[in-house]
């Protein structure tokens, strides 16, 4: 009886001791991570700024992410106009773009100070995502300089959409659509996801090659069976015009579709279905037609069109293509 409380106090003491040890281990691991993070940074940036220099801190991360998001919203609400026309809202948003460019330029310069430019293994330029940020900022600065070097005539309206004073900087401003990618450099989890997708591209390329090989095989089969058979449809013998509002292929003879209307006959001068795109006249159009069947979008129309000439073989070919797609 008297020993029970002592045993209970001993268990409680052991629990407190293990909790304290876990906290110490957690604190030690956190310090080790901070030490490793500091070790990855250059001991000196620009040959003069040490790790303890206040300018090498990173206080802008959340602010920069918010600025990138705001910049994306500003680009999204911009209303495009034909030629170089614009309105007051677009002009104000264009002025806001200069503010974002200044913010991103300061961020780039600050990161170069913090991590170094290129010499250190973890330098700013050596990261692919940081290099993308750097290129976007440089292109933005170059577009502003190119626009500033253009002479404006007195009273000439500013064309916010992009051809000030005769110099077309619209192509350079198109790089602004890459700014949302700067979120990747600020969110490490996004970097992990995108890097994983890039690594998966090689196996996906092998699968794509297999699909292409299958498409080529069936395109060659279709080329042998249906070459030149998609250009015949019903014409009026009196006017020489197509007798149907929605023309479809027909057959001169055999078990295919015949022109049943009075004064109509099957002629072979039609361009073909879908403006002449759907046919088996050469291997490229045949591959395109097989790809349409593989996607199962309008494949029944192609089945009916080729069925007018070779009912048995066309059905077997289409079933093979569709079942092959389902199995893969």
ABEGO torsion letter per residue (X at the ends): XAAAAAAAAAAAAAAAAAAAAAAAAAAAAAAAAAAAAAAABBABBGGABBAABAAABBAAAAAAAAAAAAAAAAAAABBBBBEABBBAAAAAAAAAAAAAAAAAAAAAAAAAAAAEAAABAABAAABAAAAAAAAAAAAAAAAAAAAAABBBBBGBBBBAAGBBGGBBAAAAAAAAAAAAAAAAAABAAAAAAAAAAAAAAAAAAAAAAAAAAAAAAAAAAAAAAABGAAABBBBBAAAGBBABABBBBBBABEABBBBABBGBBBBAABAEBGGGABBAABAAAAAAAAAAAAAGBGAAAAAAAAAAABAAAAAAAAAAAAAAAAAX
